[in-house]
Amino acid sequence: MAVLQQPTNRTNPFADKIGDALAPAGTFIATVIDIHDEFGVTRQKFQSTEVEKVDLTCFLFGFRDAQGVPHKIASRQMRISGNEKSALFGFLKGLLGRAPAYGWDYCSLKGAKCLLTVEHIQRRDGSGVFAAIAALSPVPAGFGVSVAPAQTVPSLPPPPPVAPVTQPRPQPTPAAVQAPAAPSVTTEEDDIPF
């Protein structure tokens, strides 16, 4: 006999780290700060009264806006699945710029950089907007940032080398040499590593 239980209000596992601040809309270079996996979660199937046990994951990203102010945003919770049609597979494919390899631990992406596009979406109850991840992609070559922190994804060949472009280096002008450095906006509590 199945007992119908009241659904729980599942919030994002990173809600306490993000707080109430609304991340700005736009595209930013972001860092994967944390990844939260949760196993054996009981939830109601989509458009059904049946319940199922699933494994879920969620990614937390950090980035700085044009003024250098740090922001955090989390992905939605996704079912841990290697199916090519799953939300997680598509998410990782966007983040890596290629299909993820089977048998690879996606938690090794902690510390990785990517381009992240944030959009503001109207809440269903009309009480304002919330920030959501609209798109992910690898950081383009030439930005001086790599996608993987220090490791490469096993079984994938490295990208071909790119020939360096040589351009004459501009000579500093006296005004540029004497200009003071811009003040840093990093605080002691800041945990976004860039």
Buried (B, 14 or more C-beta within 10 A) or exposed (E): EEEEEEEEEEEBBBEEBBEEEBBBBEEBBBBBBBBBEBEEBEBBEEEEEEBEEBEBBBBBBBBBEEEEEBBBBBBEBBBBBEEEEBBBBBBBBBBBBBEBEEEBEBEBBBEBBBBBBBBBEEEEEEEEEEBBBBEBBBBEEEEEBEBBBEEEBEEEEEEEEEEEEEEEEEEEEEEEEEEEEEEEEEEEEEEBEE
